[in-house]
């Protein structure tokens, strides 16, 4: 019976991975509907642009306020997902702080940064929502930002808030379900 929580966790994880894979395959199918074109020219430039725009989020930093908020959310997402990986592995193997022995003192820095990032992400999401829905910014009032783009952005902000608030940190710095939400 000691392994029952690990088995339940594994089953829930497998179910989530099934739906995730199903969505990825659907997206892949849609991408493959496009036509192949020859793109052998300027390979270095194309890879550089992809790294700068997709990974470096360069388009997000062209506007200082929105850029700063995007960077906070982006860094928070990347770093907190390291902890999420540890939570998944701890749940599967019944361990606690699986990465701590391998990361040494850097692990404590990461753990401390999670709580700070969680608070910053919460502030950033509230500011994003305020900019989109309260302050009348011209760009958000244009016709291409109405309908599903507005709803999509609001849903993303809502789920960011719910995920951020549904998790908290215990006295050891571990990400855990919130006691108040």
HELIX and SHEET records of a PDB file:
HELIX    1   1 UNK A    4  UNK A   31  1                                  28    
HELIX    2   2 UNK A   43  UNK A   50  1                                   8    
HELIX    3   3 UNK A   51  UNK A   55  3                                   5    
HELIX    4   4 UNK A   58  UNK A   62  5                                   5    
HELIX    5   5 UNK A   64  UNK A   93  1                                  30    
HELIX    6   6 UNK A  100  UNK A  103  1                                   4    
HELIX    7   7 UNK A  105  UNK A  133  1                                  29    
HELIX    8   8 UNK A  138  UNK A  141  1                                   4    
HELIX    9   9 UNK A  143  UNK A  145  5                                   3    
HELIX   10  10 UNK A  148  UNK A  165  1                                  18    
SHEET    1   A 2 UNK A 167  UNK A 169  0                                        
SHEET    2   A 2 UNK A 175  UNK A 177 -1                                        
END                                                                             
